[in-house]
Amino acid sequence: APSPAFSFALINAVAVLIIACPCAMGLATPTSIMVGTGRAAELGVLFRKGQALQSLRDTKVVALDKTGTLTKGQPELTDLQVTDGFDKQQVLAQIAALEQHSEHPIAQAIVSAAKAQALTFSEPSGFKSFPGLGVRGDVDGYKVEVGADRYLTKLGYDLSAFTVIAEQLAQQGKSPLYAAIDGQLAAIVAVADPMKEGTPAAIAALHELGLKVAMITGDNRHTAEAIARQLGIDEVVAEVMPNGKVAAVQQLRSQYGAVAFVGDGINDAPALAEAEVGLAIGTGTDIAIEAAEVVLMSGDLRAVPNALAISQATLRNIRQNLFWAFAYNACLIPIAAGVLYPAFGILLSPMLAAGAMAMSSVFVVGNALRLKRFKP
């Protein structure tokens, strides 16, 4: 070493210590996550866990609940056909009397329709609900059973009288239900739940991101497939019982890979917890929100592709920051140690080293702040 050797060594040692300061590496990930999640919140997406950013980036298929997620969750009674010997208004009143104790949106649609027609209905006795199937009870001395085709078929009723009508209703995306009174098939009822305005655009955006889109619903297969065709959904898992959504998520995972599940109801909570990433509709139930890692603060499904896009942008930004931090250390530590001195007589002053160290941190923070301008 040149004379004085001690001074030379001390200057280089100080320069190396300053350059080797891991500030840039320490800032690379948390600043990107902080800015990315902040920008996501501005776009209506709340990340409750930072890990969800990476999990979303790895998603291969997005599974969507139907009622309240794809649709407005405000179904309306559209059709009521009765068999010979039954009166429409009387049948509707009897069905409504039974359904008034059910919390399902379809049940509430039937009750609302009966009230709109100023029908009066009494309190049922022996009410019993079978989740995902139907309800039964006694109304004014009549035994009334209402539910999906699989429920009435299980009870032994022949539904062939309504086969043609049921197929027509299903092709229109309506959900058919059947009613039996005192052991006789009495009526077919259809309920339609309007799609949210942003649903078609959201599904198109998910396809543009290269993702598969699946729908998980308790509706019968014909209705579900008709809705899927209208929206361009790739995969349909229909006639799912409330406790069967976890199995549906597992099935999609084995078929496609990592699953992101979007739901809003109490019965969606297990599936939200089972998926790699659970996204809860902010207008849904508290239980669903608690089970999810990501909350969509509005009911607009376009927030789903926004969440995926900000996730990809944030992870890309982290990689850029880490590359710069490592490249900075890899290039400047040898220079600070004096590798250029023998050939060029160049030493890195500790003051310049301090400036370079500060600039590397400024670069990392500045690069992370670019996420503030992110537009999906």
C-alpha positions as CSV (number, residue, x, y, z in Angstrom):
1,A,0.0,0.0,0.0
2,P,1.2,3.6,-0.6
3,S,2.5,5.6,2.3
4,P,1.0,6.3,4.7
5,A,-0.4,2.8,4.7
6,F,-2.6,3.2,7.8
7,S,-4.4,6.3,6.4
8,F,-4.9,4.6,3.1
9,A,-6.4,1.5,4.8
10,L,-8.5,3.6,7.1
11,I,-10.0,5.7,4.2
12,N,-10.9,2.5,2.2
13,A,-12.3,0.8,5.3
14,V,-14.6,3.7,6.1
15,A,-15.7,3.9,2.4
16,V,-16.5,0.2,2.4
17,L,-18.5,0.5,5.6
18,I,-20.5,3.3,4.2
19,I,-21.1,1.7,0.8
20,A,-22.0,-1.6,2.4
21,C,-24.8,0.0,4.5
22,P,-27.8,-2.1,3.7
23,C,-30.3,0.8,3.7
24,A,-31.3,0.3,0.1
25,M,-31.9,-3.4,0.6
26,G,-33.8,-2.7,3.8
27,L,-36.0,-0.2,2.0
28,A,-36.6,-2.2,-1.2
29,T,-39.5,-4.4,-0.1
30,P,-41.4,-2.5,2.7
31,T,-41.5,0.8,0.7
32,S,-43.0,-0.9,-2.3
33,I,-45.5,-2.8,-0.2
34,M,-46.5,0.4,1.7
35,V,-47.0,2.5,-1.5
36,G,-48.6,-0.4,-3.4
37,T,-51.2,-1.1,-0.6
38,G,-51.8,2.6,-0.3
39,R,-52.5,2.9,-4.0
40,A,-54.7,-0.2,-3.8
41,A,-56.8,1.4,-1.1
42,E,-57.3,4.4,-3.3
43,L,-58.6,2.0,-6.0
44,G,-61.1,0.5,-3.5
45,V,-59.0,-2.6,-2.6
46,L,-57.9,-3.2,1.0
47,F,-55.1,-5.7,1.6
48,R,-55.4,-6.9,5.2
49,K,-52.2,-9.0,4.8
50,G,-49.1,-8.1,2.9
51,Q,-48.6,-11.7,1.8
52,A,-51.8,-11.5,-0.2
53,L,-49.9,-9.3,-2.7
54,Q,-47.6,-12.1,-3.7
55,S,-50.3,-14.8,-3.5
56,L,-52.5,-12.8,-5.9
57,R,-49.6,-12.5,-8.3
58,D,-49.4,-16.3,-8.4
59,T,-53.1,-16.8,-9.0
60,K,-54.1,-19.1,-11.9
61,V,-57.9,-19.1,-11.5
62,V,-60.4,-16.7,-10.0
63,A,-63.5,-18.4,-8.5
64,L,-66.6,-16.3,-8.0
65,D,-69.7,-16.9,-5.9
66,K,-72.8,-15.9,-7.9
67,T,-75.5,-14.4,-5.6
68,G,-74.3,-11.1,-4.3
69,T,-71.0,-11.3,-6.0
70,L,-71.7,-11.6,-9.8
71,T,-75.2,-10.4,-9.2
72,K,-76.7,-7.6,-7.2
73,G,-78.1,-10.0,-4.6
74,Q,-81.6,-8.5,-5.0
75,P,-83.5,-11.2,-6.9
76,E,-87.1,-10.7,-8.1
77,L,-89.9,-13.1,-8.7
78,T,-90.4,-13.3,-12.5
79,D,-92.6,-16.3,-13.2
80,L,-95.2,-18.4,-11.4
81,Q,-97.0,-21.3,-13.2
82,V,-99.4,-23.6,-11.3
83,T,-100.8,-27.0,-12.2
84,D,-104.5,-27.7,-12.7
85,G,-106.6,-27.3,-9.6
86,F,-104.4,-24.6,-7.9
87,D,-104.9,-20.9,-7.7
88,K,-101.9,-18.7,-8.4
89,Q,-102.5,-16.2,-5.6
90,Q,-103.3,-18.8,-3.0
91,V,-100.2,-20.8,-3.9
92,L,-98.0,-17.7,-3.8
93,A,-99.4,-16.8,-0.4
94,Q,-98.7,-20.3,0.9
95,I,-95.2,-20.3,-0.4
96,A,-94.5,-16.8,1.0
97,A,-95.9,-17.8,4.4
98,L,-93.2,-20.6,4.5
99,E,-90.4,-18.6,3.0
100,Q,-90.8,-15.6,5.3
101,H,-88.6,-17.5,7.9
102,S,-85.8,-18.1,5.4
103,E,-82.9,-15.6,5.1
104,H,-82.1,-16.7,1.5
105,P,-82.3,-13.8,-1.0
106,I,-84.6,-16.0,-3.2
107,A,-87.0,-16.5,-0.3
108,Q,-87.1,-12.8,0.4
109,A,-87.9,-12.1,-3.3
110,I,-90.9,-14.4,-3.1
111,V,-92.1,-12.7,0.1
112,S,-91.7,-9.3,-1.4
113,A,-93.7,-10.3,-4.5
114,A,-96.5,-11.6,-2.3
115,K,-96.5,-8.3,-0.3
116,A,-96.5,-6.3,-3.5
117,Q,-99.8,-8.1,-4.5
118,A,-101.2,-7.2,-1.0
119,L,-101.5,-10.9,-0.2
120,T,-101.9,-11.9,3.4
121,F,-100.2,-15.0,4.7
122,S,-100.3,-16.7,8.1
123,E,-97.6,-18.0,10.4
124,P,-96.4,-21.5,9.4
125,S,-96.0,-24.3,11.9
126,G,-93.4,-27.1,11.8
127,F,-91.1,-25.0,9.7
128,K,-87.8,-26.7,8.7
129,S,-85.1,-25.5,6.4
130,F,-82.6,-27.7,4.5
131,P,-79.7,-25.5,3.4
132,G,-79.1,-25.6,-0.3
133,L,-82.2,-27.7,-0.9
134,G,-85.5,-26.1,0.3
135,V,-88.0,-25.7,3.1
136,R,-91.1,-27.3,4.4
137,G,-93.9,-26.7,6.9
138,D,-97.6,-26.5,7.5
139,V,-99.5,-23.4,6.4
140,D,-103.3,-23.1,7.3
141,G,-103.5,-26.9,7.6
142,Y,-101.7,-27.6,4.3
143,K,-98.4,-29.4,4.1
144,V,-96.2,-27.1,1.9
145,E,-92.8,-28.1,0.5
146,V,-90.7,-25.6,-1.6
147,G,-87.2,-26.0,-3.1
148,A,-84.9,-26.9,-5.9
149,D,-85.6,-29.7,-8.3
150,R,-83.2,-32.1,-6.5
151,Y,-85.1,-31.5,-3.2
152,L,-88.6,-32.2,-4.7
153,T,-87.2,-35.2,-6.6
154,K,-85.6,-36.5,-3.4
155,L,-89.1,-36.3,-1.8
156,G,-90.5,-38.4,-4.6
157,Y,-92.3,-35.9,-6.8
158,D,-92.5,-36.2,-10.6
159,L,-91.4,-32.8,-12.1
160,S,-91.9,-33.8,-15.7
161,A,-95.0,-31.6,-16.0
162,F,-92.7,-28.5,-15.8
163,T,-89.7,-29.9,-17.8
164,V,-90.1,-27.6,-20.9
165,I,-90.9,-24.5,-18.8
166,A,-87.9,-25.2,-16.5
167,E,-85.5,-25.5,-19.4
168,Q,-86.8,-22.2,-20.9
169,L,-86.4,-20.5,-17.6
170,A,-82.9,-21.9,-17.1
171,Q,-81.8,-20.7,-20.6
172,Q,-82.9,-17.2,-19.5
173,G,-80.6,-17.4,-16.5
174,K,-83.5,-17.6,-14.1
175,S,-83.5,-19.9,-11.0
176,P,-86.5,-22.3,-11.0
177,L,-88.0,-23.6,-7.7
178,Y,-90.9,-26.0,-7.2
179,A,-93.7,-26.1,-4.7
180,A,-95.8,-29.1,-3.6
181,I,-98.9,-28.7,-1.5
182,D,-100.5,-31.7,0.4
183,G,-98.4,-34.2,-1.6
184,Q,-99.2,-32.7,-5.0
185,L,-96.9,-30.8,-7.3
186,A,-98.5,-27.3,-7.3
187,A,-96.2,-24.8,-9.0
188,I,-92.9,-23.8,-10.5
189,V,-91.5,-20.4,-9.5
190,A,-88.7,-18.5,-11.2
191,V,-86.5,-15.9,-9.7
192,A,-83.9,-13.7,-11.5
193,D,-81.1,-11.8,-9.9
194,P,-79.8,-8.9,-12.1
195,M,-76.1,-8.8,-12.9
196,K,-74.0,-6.0,-11.5
197,E,-73.1,-3.4,-14.1
198,G,-69.4,-4.0,-13.8
199,T,-69.5,-7.8,-13.9
200,P,-69.0,-8.4,-17.7
201,A,-66.1,-5.8,-17.8
202,A,-64.5,-7.4,-14.7
203,I,-64.5,-10.9,-16.3
204,A,-63.1,-9.6,-19.6
205,A,-60.3,-7.9,-17.6
206,L,-59.5,-11.1,-15.8
207,H,-59.2,-12.9,-19.1
208,E,-56.9,-10.2,-20.4
209,L,-54.7,-10.9,-17.4
210,G,-54.4,-14.5,-18.6
211,L,-56.6,-16.0,-15.8
212,K,-59.3,-18.6,-15.9
213,V,-62.6,-17.6,-14.4
214,A,-64.9,-20.0,-12.6
215,M,-68.4,-19.6,-11.0
216,I,-69.4,-21.6,-7.9
217,T,-73.2,-21.6,-7.3
218,G,-76.0,-23.6,-5.7
219,D,-78.2,-23.0,-8.8
220,N,-79.1,-25.9,-11.0
221,R,-76.6,-26.6,-13.8
222,H,-78.8,-25.4,-16.7
223,T,-79.3,-22.0,-15.1
224,A,-75.6,-21.7,-14.1
225,E,-74.4,-22.7,-17.6
226,A,-76.7,-20.1,-19.2
227,I,-75.3,-17.4,-17.0
228,A,-71.7,-18.6,-17.7
229,R,-72.3,-18.4,-21.5
230,Q,-73.6,-14.8,-21.2
231,L,-70.6,-13.7,-19.2
232,G,-67.9,-15.7,-20.8
233,I,-67.0,-17.7,-17.7
234,D,-64.7,-20.7,-18.3
235,E,-65.7,-23.1,-15.6
236,V,-69.0,-23.8,-13.8
237,V,-69.3,-25.7,-10.5
238,A,-73.1,-25.8,-10.0
239,E,-75.6,-27.3,-7.5
240,V,-73.1,-26.8,-4.7
241,M,-74.3,-27.2,-1.2
242,P,-73.4,-24.4,1.3
243,N,-70.8,-26.7,2.9
244,G,-69.5,-27.8,-0.5
245,K,-67.7,-24.7,-1.6
246,V,-64.4,-25.7,0.0
247,A,-64.4,-28.9,-2.0
248,A,-65.2,-26.9,-5.1
249,V,-62.1,-24.6,-4.4
250,Q,-60.0,-27.7,-3.9
251,Q,-61.2,-29.2,-7.2
252,L,-60.3,-26.0,-9.1
253,R,-56.9,-25.9,-7.4
254,S,-56.1,-29.5,-8.6
255,Q,-57.3,-28.6,-12.1
256,Y,-55.7,-25.2,-12.7
257,G,-53.4,-24.2,-9.8
258,A,-53.6,-21.4,-7.2
259,V,-57.1,-20.1,-6.6
260,A,-58.4,-16.7,-5.6
261,F,-62.0,-16.9,-4.3
262,V,-64.4,-13.9,-4.3
263,G,-67.5,-14.1,-2.1
264,D,-69.7,-12.1,0.2
265,G,-71.9,-14.4,2.3
266,I,-71.7,-16.3,5.6
267,N,-71.5,-19.6,3.7
268,D,-68.6,-18.2,1.6
269,A,-66.3,-17.9,4.7
270,P,-64.8,-21.4,4.6
271,A,-64.0,-21.1,0.9
272,L,-62.4,-17.7,1.4
273,A,-60.2,-19.3,4.0
274,E,-59.4,-22.3,1.9
275,A,-58.3,-20.4,-1.2
276,E,-54.8,-19.1,-1.6
277,V,-56.3,-15.7,-1.5
278,G,-59.8,-14.8,-0.3
279,L,-61.4,-11.6,-1.6
280,A,-64.5,-10.4,0.3
281,I,-67.0,-8.0,-1.1
282,G,-67.1,-5.1,1.4
283,T,-70.8,-4.8,1.2
284,G,-71.1,-8.5,2.4
285,T,-71.2,-10.1,5.8
286,D,-68.7,-9.4,8.6
287,I,-67.8,-13.1,8.7
288,A,-66.8,-13.2,5.1
289,I,-64.7,-10.0,5.5
290,E,-63.0,-11.5,8.6
291,A,-62.1,-14.7,6.6
292,A,-60.6,-12.9,3.7
293,E,-57.1,-11.4,3.1
294,V,-58.4,-8.8,0.7
295,V,-61.5,-6.7,1.0
296,L,-63.1,-5.0,-2.0
297,M,-64.6,-1.9,-0.4
298,S,-67.3,-1.5,-3.0
299,G,-69.5,-4.1,-4.6
300,D,-68.0,-3.4,-8.0
301,L,-66.3,-6.6,-9.3
302,R,-63.9,-4.5,-11.4
303,A,-61.9,-4.1,-8.2
304,V,-60.8,-7.8,-8.6
305,P,-58.7,-7.2,-11.7
306,N,-57.5,-4.0,-10.2
307,A,-56.3,-6.0,-7.1
308,L,-54.5,-8.5,-9.4
309,A,-52.9,-5.7,-11.5
310,I,-51.6,-3.7,-8.4
311,S,-50.3,-7.0,-7.0
312,Q,-48.3,-7.7,-10.2
313,A,-47.1,-4.1,-10.4
314,T,-46.0,-4.1,-6.7
315,L,-44.0,-7.4,-7.0
316,R,-42.4,-6.1,-10.2
317,N,-41.4,-2.9,-8.3
318,I,-39.9,-4.9,-5.5
319,R,-37.8,-6.9,-7.9
320,Q,-36.5,-3.6,-9.5
321,N,-35.6,-2.2,-6.1
322,L,-33.8,-5.4,-5.0
323,F,-31.9,-5.5,-8.3
324,W,-30.7,-1.9,-7.9
325,A,-29.7,-2.5,-4.2
326,F,-27.7,-5.6,-5.0
327,A,-26.2,-4.1,-8.2
328,Y,-25.1,-1.0,-6.2
329,N,-23.3,-3.0,-3.6
330,A,-21.8,-5.4,-6.1
331,C,-20.3,-2.6,-8.1
332,L,-19.3,0.0,-5.5
333,I,-17.9,-2.2,-2.6
334,P,-14.9,-3.4,-4.7
335,I,-14.3,0.2,-5.8
336,A,-14.5,1.4,-2.2
337,A,-12.0,-1.3,-1.3
338,G,-9.5,0.2,-3.8
339,V,-9.8,-2.3,-6.7
340,L,-9.2,0.6,-9.2
341,Y,-6.2,2.1,-7.4
342,P,-3.5,-0.2,-8.8
343,A,-4.5,0.5,-12.4
344,F,-5.9,4.0,-12.3
345,G,-4.9,5.5,-9.0
346,I,-8.6,6.1,-8.1
347,L,-9.8,5.9,-4.5
348,L,-13.4,6.4,-3.4
349,S,-13.6,9.2,-0.9
350,P,-15.8,8.4,2.2
351,M,-17.8,11.6,1.3
352,L,-18.6,10.3,-2.2
353,A,-19.4,6.9,-0.7
354,A,-21.9,8.6,1.7
355,G,-23.4,10.4,-1.2
356,A,-23.7,7.2,-3.3
357,M,-25.2,5.4,-0.3
358,A,-27.8,8.1,0.1
359,M,-28.6,8.2,-3.6
360,S,-29.2,4.5,-3.7
361,S,-31.8,4.8,-0.9
362,V,-33.4,7.8,-2.7
363,F,-33.5,5.8,-5.9
364,V,-35.3,2.9,-4.2
365,V,-37.8,5.1,-2.5
366,G,-38.4,7.1,-5.7
367,N,-38.9,3.9,-7.7
368,A,-41.4,2.7,-5.1
369,L,-43.3,6.0,-5.2
370,R,-43.9,5.5,-8.9
371,L,-46.6,3.1,-7.8
372,K,-48.6,6.1,-6.7
373,R,-49.2,6.8,-10.4
374,F,-50.3,3.3,-11.1
375,K,-53.4,3.0,-13.3
376,P,-55.0,-0.4,-13.9
